[in-house]
Amino acid sequence: MRVPRIIEREVRNHARPGGATEREQRKAAAATAIVAAFFLGKSRFPQPELSTEDLPTVERIMEALKNLPGGMNKTHGGEAELIALAAREQKATGTRQVLLSNDGGASVVAARYQIPTRHAADVLAEFACADPGLSPTECTALFRSACEISAPPVVSRPADDSAFTCSHANGLCGPCDNAE
């Protein structure tokens, strides 16, 4: 797992206290926990850097993101950098890359580069498949709690607990089969 510096800066900005509402305070607390867990100390995630050769790809991706419905008024820097870095790694090594993003537009554009995208519900569904002790009700509660801070598009969100129920015993399971 890699996190570009631009995403780290965004998370660090969210970690700054100062929000007046309870939601803003929860968001700052969550971002602070992420900074401590993933950006500090020995468990720090590697942070790939863009090269000069990546800049035209980033520009094309940003333009594609801005051209999506609702995308014109956003900068899309983090999403564009994530997609460009994943595309570069996939091309250089041939290893499959998967983005973790709550941005529906990023999912659309990443797919153009043959890079699948997962959001929090997808990851929780994979955890539920791997750990039978993690109940669908717990996963739903965790996902709804996470949506208060950073939510994927409404059309991508699970409607009920069934999204977190492993059905592999019946021969097919979306989260299990898509995780490979």
Disulfide bonds with the S-S distance in Angstrom:
none
